[in-house]
Amino acid sequence: MADNEYLNNAVKRLEAALNQTMRKLGPRLSCAAEGLTQPQFMVLGFLKNKACTVTEIAAMMGVQPSAITAILDRMEKSGFIQRERDKQDRRLVIVRITDQGQEAFAKAQEKRLAVLIRYFSYLERGELEQLIRIYEKLAHILETEGDYPG
């Protein structure tokens, strides 16, 4: 089999496995997330250690700032975040996690971790280490390569 043909088949197998895994794992993680949606959980994760602008949150999630507004509206209504205008530059909106948001994130993270541990415990230590190395390498490649022009 040629390298391109092998790579093509390998990527198709990987994509099928990832899709199947996420179809099964996704709902289990969502149920464990203290009523938070996946995007809300991600936003709280970004904010748990520092305040961010709406633009920074959008960039971390790979979407336009306008797409984040509805998520932040619901989160603010739920008491998980607060928004305020930057004192030096009134055009910027600073988003901070509230105590309630910290608590919801911590509970959701604990429950999600328990779900992940349950399934990853089926892997042998070497398999888990190999999976981690592969994902770290892929994350590094994606980070250093920049945006895909397409």
Stockholm file with secondary structure:
# STOCKHOLM 1.0

chainA/1-150         MADNEYLNNAVKRLEAALNQTMRKLGPRLSCAAEGLTQPQFMVLGFLKNKACTVTEIAAMMGVQPSAITAILDRMEKSGFIQRERDKQDRRLVIVRITDQGQEAFAKAQEKRLAVLIRYFSYLERGELEQLIRIYEKLAHILETEGDYPG
#=GR chainA/1-150 SS CCHHHHHHHHHHHHHHHHHHHHHHHHHHHHHTSTTCCHHHHHHHHHHSSSCEEHHHHHHHHTSCHHHHHHHHHHHHHTTSEEEEECSSCTTCEEEEECHHHHHHHHHHHHHHHHHHHHHHTTSCHHHHHHHHHHHHHHHHHHHHHCCCCC
#=GC SS_cons         CCHHHHHHHHHHHHHHHHHHHHHHHHHHHHHTSTTCCHHHHHHHHHHSSSCEEHHHHHHHHTSCHHHHHHHHHHHHHTTSEEEEECSSCTTCEEEEECHHHHHHHHHHHHHHHHHHHHHHTTSCHHHHHHHHHHHHHHHHHHHHHCCCCC
//
